[in-house]
Amino acid sequence: MGVDKSLVSVILPFANAGPFLGEAIESVLAQTYRNWELLLVDDGGSDGSSEVAKEYAAGTPAKIHYLTHPDRGNHGVTRSRNRGIEEATGEFIAILDADDAWLPRMLETRVRALIEHPEASLAYGPSEYWASWNDAASESVDSIPAIAPGDCVYTPPFLFLHSHPFGELGAPCPSSFVMRREAARQIGGFVEEFCPATKQLYEDTAFLSKMYLAFPVVVGTQSLERYRIHPSSIWHRTKGTSAEEDERRFYFHWLRNYLRTKAVTDPRIWKAVRRKGWMYSVPLPSRVTHLLRRIINRLNRARGMDSRSRETD
């Protein structure tokens, strides 16, 4: 099968996407891979983004489709992505957040990886953390954080055990995900408990946890997505604060319940959960767990530096 034969359903949820939505849509239009449909899922914003989405859908009705929730409310990115998965008709599904953008060969490269590795159900690669989009306001430079070594297919549960938050390998951005539609549906899509009324920071981690435990994953080497760094993102608002501990506690609570529901018995998985999540199984205030984790991280870094020092002596 040629790489351009399979339909890809691109799911792009948005709510109050402001000036970013048009750029995200244009990055889909610029793809070298042409066999796609774009599902714009309106998550109930109020800043005029809906009109932008409707205009694009009206201009290209055969390929771009405007969707809402049945009640036209705001339900969060996880339910919005699942709304797109419900309507998707493609063999593959790609995720693009409204404040991110793709480089032109993103779909071509990720779809090719899945076709060349039929045993894999998810493909992704490293993303550019894009600070320079607003040079006047940026205090950092663009970077490409490391994830798992690329050009490799990882079988379960390797990435679960060795990627964030359990191992040293980095986490990919959702805008780099291309997956088989049936695999996404088989694992139940994105976890809707991570919604505006509860917690959102670890929603992608929860999805990856399910995928890592269920299917092989192919990781690429090329950075083909730009993850926009801006102060209104949830990552920017909560990273490194005590609020992040509330988010982590919610994730570990969800994960334990999920593993029990799925009757997971692999001792390596439960050992990893206990090792990283023990402090979230007791009713400590978030500020205490935040302090504990900072102390533990400093001790781990000190041990690593001491180990490297001994190796060079």
C-alpha positions as a printed Julia matrix, in Angstrom:
313×3 Matrix{Float64}:
   0.0    0.0    0.0
   1.35   3.42  -0.95
   1.93   5.91   1.81
  -0.59   8.32   0.25
  -3.44   5.79  -0.05
  -4.7    5.79   3.55
  -7.08   8.44   4.82
  -5.88  10.29   7.92
  -8.45  11.93  10.2
  -6.81  14.98  11.78
  -8.51  15.93  15.05
  -8.06  19.54  16.13
 -10.01  20.59  19.26
 -10.18  24.28  20.1
 -11.6   26.66  22.68
 -10.58  30.3   22.82
  -7.68  29.51  20.5
  -7.25  33.19  19.68
  -4.65  33.97  17.04
  -3.26  30.42  16.94
  -6.1   28.44  15.34
  -5.64  29.75  11.81
  -1.93  28.93  11.88
  -2.64  25.38  13.07
  -5.18  24.83  10.28
  -2.83  26.29   7.68
  -0.14  23.83   8.78
  -2.55  20.98   7.91
  -3.31  22.54   4.53
   0.44  22.69   3.85
   1.03  18.96   4.35
   2.79  17.05   1.59
   0.48  14.14   2.47
  -2.8   15.06   0.82
  -5.26  12.3    1.8
  -6.66  13.74   5.0
  -9.84  15.03   6.56
  -9.71  17.73   9.24
 -12.2   17.58  12.12
 -12.38  20.93  13.92
 -13.98  20.22  17.3
 -15.44  23.33  18.96
 -15.11  23.0   22.74
 -17.37  25.9   23.55
 -15.1   28.92  23.46
 -16.22  32.53  23.3
 -13.43  34.45  21.58
 -14.44  34.15  17.93
 -12.46  30.98  17.19
 -15.71  29.27  16.18
 -16.14  31.7   13.31
 -12.6   31.02  12.12
 -13.27  27.27  12.12
 -16.61  27.64  10.34
 -15.0   29.78   7.65
 -12.35  27.16   6.9
 -14.99  24.39   6.89
 -17.2   26.36   4.49
 -14.23  27.02   2.21
 -13.2   23.36   1.93
 -16.31  21.33   2.81
 -15.04  18.08   1.26
 -12.04  17.93   3.61
 -12.66  20.2    6.61
 -15.56  19.55   8.98
 -16.8   21.64  11.91
 -18.04  19.69  14.96
 -19.5   20.64  18.34
 -20.51  18.77  21.46
 -24.24  17.95  21.58
 -24.8   20.64  24.21
 -22.24  22.99  22.61
 -20.52  23.23  26.0
 -16.93  23.23  27.2
 -15.86  19.69  28.14
 -12.08  19.78  27.81
  -9.55  18.54  25.31
  -9.94  14.84  26.14
 -13.66  14.66  25.45
 -13.2   16.89  22.41
 -10.58  14.55  20.95
 -12.9   11.63  21.61
 -15.68  13.51  19.82
 -13.37  13.64  16.84
 -12.51   9.95  17.13
 -16.25   9.15  17.09
 -16.64  10.95  13.76
 -13.33   9.95  12.19
 -13.48   7.83   9.04
  -9.75   7.5    8.36
  -7.62   4.43   8.88
  -5.28   6.67  10.87
  -5.9    9.45  13.38
  -3.58  12.4   13.95
  -3.79  14.85  16.83
  -3.07  18.57  16.54
  -3.59  21.03  19.39
  -4.93  24.43  18.4
  -1.87  26.34  19.62
   0.67  24.07  17.88
   1.72  23.71  14.25
   3.05  20.97  11.98
   5.94  21.1    9.55
   4.93  20.04   6.02
   6.17  16.44   6.1
   4.67  15.5    9.46
   1.8   13.3    8.21
   3.84  11.77   5.39
   6.59  10.73   7.78
   4.44   9.35  10.61
   2.04   7.47   8.32
   4.95   5.91   6.48
   6.34   4.7    9.8
   3.06   2.94  10.64
   2.79   1.39   7.18
   6.37   0.13   7.36
   5.73  -1.25  10.86
   2.26  -2.85  10.75
   2.77  -4.25  14.24
   2.81  -0.7   15.68
  -0.35   1.26  16.52
   1.13   4.66  17.45
   3.88   6.73  15.85
   5.47   9.9   17.21
   8.74  11.76  17.35
  10.5   14.59  19.18
   8.83  18.01  19.08
  10.31  21.48  18.94
   9.46  23.47  22.04
   8.68  26.67  20.19
   9.47  29.79  22.22
  10.62  32.03  19.36
   7.13  32.38  17.85
   6.9   35.55  19.94
  10.44  36.92  20.1
   9.4   40.05  21.98
   7.98  38.1   24.91
  10.2   35.02  24.93
  12.72  34.51  27.71
  13.88  31.12  26.4
  15.13  29.61  23.16
  13.68  26.88  21.01
  14.7   23.38  22.0
  13.97  19.76  21.09
  13.82  17.71  24.32
  14.97  14.12  24.03
  12.47  11.28  24.03
  13.06   7.57  23.42
  15.77   6.82  20.83
  14.21   6.91  17.38
  13.95   4.59  14.39
  12.82   1.87  16.76
   9.65  -0.08  17.58
   9.05  -0.53  21.3
   6.88  -3.38  22.56
   4.83  -3.24  25.78
   5.55  -2.4   28.51
   8.98  -0.89  27.72
   7.89   2.71  27.15
   5.56   2.61  30.16
   8.43   1.56  32.41
  11.14   3.81  30.96
   9.32   7.01  29.95
   7.95   9.9   32.01
   6.85   9.71  34.79
   8.44   6.32  35.58
  11.74   6.47  33.72
  14.32   8.82  32.27
  12.96   8.92  28.71
  11.03  12.05  27.81
   7.35  12.36  26.94
   6.17  13.24  23.41
   3.72  16.04  22.69
   0.19  15.05  21.59
   0.59  17.02  18.36
   3.13  14.42  17.24
   0.71  11.48  17.64
  -0.45   9.51  14.6
  -2.26   6.27  15.46
  -4.43   3.56  14.01
  -8.07   4.48  14.49
  -9.07   1.01  15.65
  -6.32   0.96  18.29
  -7.48   4.34  19.64
 -11.03   3.04  19.88
  -9.94  -0.28  21.38
  -8.29   1.41  24.37
 -11.25   3.76  24.84
  -9.65   6.88  23.41
  -8.49   9.69  25.67
  -9.32   9.6   29.37
 -12.28  11.89  29.96
 -11.76  12.04  33.71
  -9.0   14.53  32.85
 -11.3   17.45  32.06
 -11.7   21.11  33.09
 -13.71  20.2   36.18
 -10.96  17.9   37.49
  -7.38  17.79  36.16
  -5.84  18.23  32.71
  -2.05  18.37  33.01
  -1.52  14.6   32.79
  -4.22  13.79  30.23
  -1.65  12.91  27.55
   0.31  10.81  30.06
  -2.85   8.83  30.87
  -3.51   8.19  27.19
   0.08   7.12  26.59
  -0.05   4.82  29.63
  -2.96   2.97  28.03
  -1.29   2.82  24.62
   2.11   1.77  26.01
   0.51  -1.15  27.86
  -1.55  -2.33  24.88
   0.38  -1.88  21.62
   3.86  -1.53  20.1
   4.88   2.06  19.37
   7.24   3.3   16.64
   9.35   6.34  17.55
  10.91   8.54  14.87
  13.96  10.77  14.88
  12.69  13.82  13.01
  11.14  16.8   14.79
   8.1   17.67  12.68
   5.86  19.52  15.17
   6.12  22.84  16.94
   4.81  22.86  20.51
   4.09  26.49  21.26
   5.35  27.83  24.59
   3.03  30.53  25.89
   1.96  31.72  29.35
  -1.71  30.75  29.05
  -1.01  27.04  28.52
  -1.79  24.73  31.42
   1.76  23.37  31.32
   3.2   26.86  31.73
   0.8   27.76  34.55
   1.34  24.66  36.69
   4.79  23.23  35.92
   7.01  23.21  39.0
   4.28  24.41  41.37
   2.34  22.71  44.14
  -0.62  22.63  41.77
   1.34  20.14  39.68
   1.33  17.8   42.68
  -2.47  17.82  42.68
  -2.33  16.87  39.0
   0.18  14.08  39.64
  -1.87  12.73  42.54
  -4.93  12.63  40.29
  -2.98  10.76  37.6
  -1.62   8.12  40.02
  -5.07   7.63  41.53
  -6.52   7.12  38.06
  -3.65   4.8   37.05
  -4.02   2.46  40.03
  -7.74   2.11  39.32
  -7.08   1.53  35.63
  -4.49  -1.19  36.27
  -6.84  -2.95  38.68
  -9.75  -2.7   36.24
  -7.61  -4.23  33.5
  -6.35  -6.94  35.89
  -2.71  -6.01  35.23
  -0.46  -8.32  37.25
   2.99  -7.64  35.77
   5.16  -7.06  38.87
   7.43  -4.66  36.95
   4.52  -2.31  36.35
   3.31  -2.31  39.92
   6.86  -1.86  41.21
   7.24   1.23  39.02
   3.92   2.64  40.23
   4.84   2.1   43.89
   8.33   3.56  43.4
   7.17   6.78  41.77
   3.69   7.13  43.22
   3.97   6.09  46.86
   3.7    9.66  48.16
   0.43  10.12  46.26
  -1.22   7.16  47.95
  -1.27   8.92  51.32
  -3.35  12.05  52.15
  -0.5   14.58  52.27
  -1.1   18.22  51.32
   0.12  19.07  47.82
   2.71  21.49  49.19
   4.26  18.63  51.22
   4.42  16.24  48.26
   5.84  19.06  46.17
   8.64  19.56  48.7
   9.25  15.81  49.03
   9.56  15.37  45.29
  12.0   18.27  45.02
  14.16  16.73  47.73
  14.05  13.3   46.07
  14.96  14.78  42.68
  17.91  16.63  44.18
  19.14  13.46  45.9
  18.83  11.51  42.65
  20.77  14.18  40.76
  23.44  14.21  43.47
  23.78  10.42  43.27
  24.09  10.65  39.5
  26.79  13.3   39.72
  28.63  11.29  42.35
  28.45   8.17  40.19
  29.81  10.01  37.16
  32.58  11.51  39.3
  33.69   8.03  40.46
  33.68   6.79  36.86
  36.13   9.52  35.82
  38.48   9.14  38.77
